[in-house]
């Protein structure tokens, strides 16, 4: 039996409800309204991805380019289904999204996470290390701004990332590229 293979694609508003259902079933994620995901996939689809297996959404990532810092790509939320059967799908999804934005001129990647979320911190550190980029952290939003029971949101900032040659999608400083469209 062949292993499942995920395909990464740009989301559409029609994906919003399925993504909301995935978020709603993922412990620890802030659940937004279905409308928020439908709207996000209309306005920020080019900065987001869904992972599908046999046309079923098994993972997603939402992000955007910061208006006041257009060279900065912020990863807002990501999750994968626990029953997808694809090793490291979350890592591959993150790297694909970040590399797509890097190919479009992003020099920094940001994400805010809980200090206890060791798995995403490991993904971010590996991504930075493989691209010989620095990673810094600081409190983005203290828990008091986010309501009772919420943790501090710690900003992880990776960069500056080496520029990519637009003709070849390869780093201009000979760093090994990550080029994936399927997992």
C-alpha positions as CSV (number, residue, x, y, z in Angstrom):
1,X,0.0,0.0,0.0
2,X,1.4,3.4,-1.0
3,X,1.9,6.0,1.6
4,X,-0.5,9.0,1.5
5,X,0.8,12.0,-0.3
6,X,-0.3,15.5,0.5
7,X,-0.7,18.2,-2.1
8,X,-0.2,21.9,-1.0
9,X,-2.4,24.4,-2.7
10,X,-3.7,28.0,-2.2
11,X,-7.0,27.9,-0.3
12,X,-10.3,29.3,-1.5
13,X,-13.2,30.7,0.5
14,X,-14.9,27.3,-0.1
15,X,-12.2,25.8,2.2
16,X,-13.1,28.0,5.1
17,X,-15.7,25.8,6.8
18,X,-13.5,22.6,6.6
19,X,-10.5,24.6,8.0
20,X,-12.7,25.9,10.9
21,X,-13.8,22.3,11.6
22,X,-10.1,21.3,11.8
23,X,-9.3,24.2,14.1
24,X,-12.3,23.4,16.3
25,X,-11.1,19.8,16.7
26,X,-7.5,20.8,17.5
27,X,-6.8,21.3,21.2
28,X,-4.9,24.4,22.1
29,X,-5.9,26.5,19.0
30,X,-7.9,29.6,19.3
31,X,-11.1,29.0,17.4
32,X,-12.3,31.8,15.2
33,X,-15.6,31.9,13.4
34,X,-16.1,30.0,10.1
35,X,-16.6,33.5,8.6
36,X,-13.1,34.5,9.6
37,X,-11.6,31.6,7.6
38,X,-13.8,32.2,4.6
39,X,-12.9,35.9,4.6
40,X,-9.2,35.1,5.2
41,X,-9.1,32.8,2.2
42,X,-10.6,35.5,0.1
43,X,-8.2,38.3,1.2
44,X,-5.0,36.5,2.2
45,X,-5.2,33.3,0.2
46,X,-1.8,34.0,-1.5
47,X,-0.1,33.9,1.9
48,X,-1.9,30.7,3.1
49,X,-1.9,27.0,2.2
50,X,-4.0,23.9,2.7
51,X,-2.7,20.4,2.5
52,X,-5.0,17.8,0.9
53,X,-5.0,14.1,0.5
54,X,-7.4,12.8,-2.1
55,X,-9.1,16.2,-2.0
56,X,-9.7,16.1,1.7
57,X,-8.1,19.0,3.8
58,X,-5.7,17.4,6.3
59,X,-3.8,20.6,7.2
60,X,-3.7,24.3,6.8
61,X,-1.6,27.4,7.5
62,X,-2.7,31.0,7.5
63,X,-0.4,33.9,7.2
64,X,0.0,37.4,5.8
65,X,2.6,40.0,4.8
66,X,2.7,42.8,7.4
67,X,1.6,46.0,5.7
68,X,4.1,48.2,7.6
69,X,6.9,45.7,6.9
70,X,6.2,44.1,3.5
71,X,9.4,42.0,3.7
72,X,7.9,40.2,6.8
73,X,5.7,37.2,6.5
74,X,3.7,36.4,9.7
75,X,2.4,32.9,10.2
76,X,-0.9,33.2,12.1
77,X,-2.3,29.7,12.6
78,X,-1.5,26.2,11.5
79,X,-2.8,22.7,12.2
80,X,-2.8,19.2,10.8
81,X,-5.2,16.4,11.2
82,X,-3.8,13.8,13.6
83,X,-4.9,10.9,11.3
84,X,-3.3,12.0,8.0
85,X,-0.5,9.4,8.1
86,X,2.2,11.7,6.6
87,X,5.4,12.2,8.7
88,X,6.3,15.8,9.4
89,X,3.4,17.2,7.5
90,X,3.2,20.3,9.7
91,X,6.9,21.0,9.1
92,X,6.5,20.6,5.4
93,X,3.5,22.8,5.3
94,X,5.3,25.6,7.2
95,X,8.4,25.3,5.0
96,X,6.4,25.4,1.8
97,X,4.4,28.5,2.9
98,X,7.6,30.3,4.1
99,X,9.5,29.4,1.0
100,X,6.7,30.6,-1.3
101,X,6.8,34.0,0.5
102,X,10.5,34.1,0.4
103,X,10.4,33.6,-3.3
104,X,8.1,36.7,-3.4
105,X,10.6,38.8,-1.5
106,X,10.0,38.0,2.2
107,X,13.3,38.4,4.2
108,X,11.8,37.7,7.6
109,X,9.3,35.1,8.9
110,X,7.5,35.7,12.2
111,X,5.2,33.6,14.3
112,X,3.8,34.1,17.8
113,X,3.7,31.0,20.1
114,X,3.4,30.0,23.7
115,X,6.8,29.4,25.3
116,X,5.5,25.8,26.1
117,X,4.9,24.9,22.5
118,X,8.2,23.1,22.0
119,X,7.2,21.4,18.7
120,X,6.6,24.7,16.8
121,X,9.7,26.3,18.4
122,X,11.8,23.3,17.1
123,X,10.3,23.8,13.6
124,X,11.1,27.5,13.7
125,X,14.7,27.0,15.0
126,X,15.4,24.3,12.4
127,X,14.1,26.5,9.6
128,X,16.3,29.4,10.7
129,X,19.4,27.1,11.2
130,X,19.0,25.5,7.7
131,X,18.9,29.0,6.2
132,X,21.7,30.4,8.3
133,X,19.4,33.0,9.7
134,X,19.0,34.4,13.1
135,X,16.0,33.9,15.3
136,X,15.0,36.3,18.0
137,X,12.2,36.3,20.5
138,X,10.3,38.9,22.5
139,X,6.9,39.2,24.0
140,X,4.5,40.4,21.3
141,X,1.3,40.5,23.4
142,X,1.3,40.0,27.2
143,X,-1.4,37.6,28.5
144,X,-3.3,40.5,30.1
145,X,-4.3,41.8,26.6
146,X,-5.7,38.5,25.6
147,X,-8.1,37.6,28.3
148,X,-8.2,35.3,31.3
149,X,-6.4,32.0,30.9
150,X,-4.4,33.0,27.8
151,X,-0.6,32.9,27.7
152,X,1.9,35.5,26.6
153,X,2.3,35.5,22.8
154,X,6.0,35.3,22.2
155,X,7.1,36.6,18.8
156,X,9.7,34.4,17.1
157,X,11.4,36.4,14.3
158,X,13.6,34.7,11.7
159,X,15.9,36.7,9.5
160,X,17.1,38.3,7.6
161,X,16.8,35.3,5.2
162,X,19.1,35.2,2.2
163,X,17.5,36.6,-0.9
164,X,16.4,34.1,-3.6
165,X,17.3,34.5,-7.2
166,X,13.9,35.1,-8.9
167,X,15.0,33.2,-12.1
168,X,15.9,30.0,-10.3
169,X,14.3,30.2,-6.8
170,X,17.7,29.4,-5.3
171,X,19.4,31.4,-2.6
172,X,21.8,34.0,-3.9
173,X,24.3,33.0,-1.2
174,X,24.3,29.2,-2.0
175,X,22.1,28.1,1.0
176,X,20.3,24.9,0.3
177,X,16.7,25.6,-0.9
178,X,13.6,23.8,0.2
179,X,11.4,23.3,-2.8
180,X,8.3,21.1,-2.2
181,X,4.9,21.1,-3.6
182,X,3.8,17.7,-2.3
183,X,4.5,15.8,0.9
